[in-house]
Amino acid sequence: MGCELGRLLGERSDWVAGHRLEAARRCAERFGAVCLLKGADTIVATPAGPTLVCVADAPALATAGTGDVLTGVVAAFLAKGLEPSLAAAAAATAHALAARSYGRRPGLIASDLVAALPSVLG
């Protein structure tokens, strides 16, 4: 967890895991952009605004491709005109709800997540 963000910040991934809120805020400030740090509590930090925490509680999202789905949902919300931090937070919430709607069945893959999104967004 946090390997990519650790590299961006020049920190070890275990530091990021232990300092998630600080890491997300530092990233947003350093790069002047919204930072979304996935996890059981997904953090959305902005360079100058509030930091939002979205409780995901969806362990099934720790599979290949689900982050790509999240990126697509963020992009769709941005295309609809949402402010970037709200687009990221709304996408993280929809993403988690879609994963939870899949249930506790093993083997969630990205296409299952995509199929579940309309039911949580509609």
Stockholm file with secondary structure:
# STOCKHOLM 1.0

chainA/1-122         MGCELGRLLGERSDWVAGHRLEAARRCAERFGAVCLLKGADTIVATPAGPTLVCVADAPALATAGTGDVLTGVVAAFLAKGLEPSLAAAAAATAHALAARSYGRRPGLIASDLVAALPSVLG
#=GR chainA/1-122 SS CCHHHHHHHTCCHHHHHHCHHHHHHHHHHHHTSCEEECSSEEEEECSSSCCEEEECCCGGGCSTTHHHHHHHHHHHHHHTTCCHHHHHHHHHHHHHHHHHHTCSCSCCCHHHHHHHHHHHHC
#=GC SS_cons         CCHHHHHHHTCCHHHHHHCHHHHHHHHHHHHTSCEEECSSEEEEECSSSCCEEEECCCGGGCSTTHHHHHHHHHHHHHHTTCCHHHHHHHHHHHHHHHHHHTCSCSCCCHHHHHHHHHHHHC
//
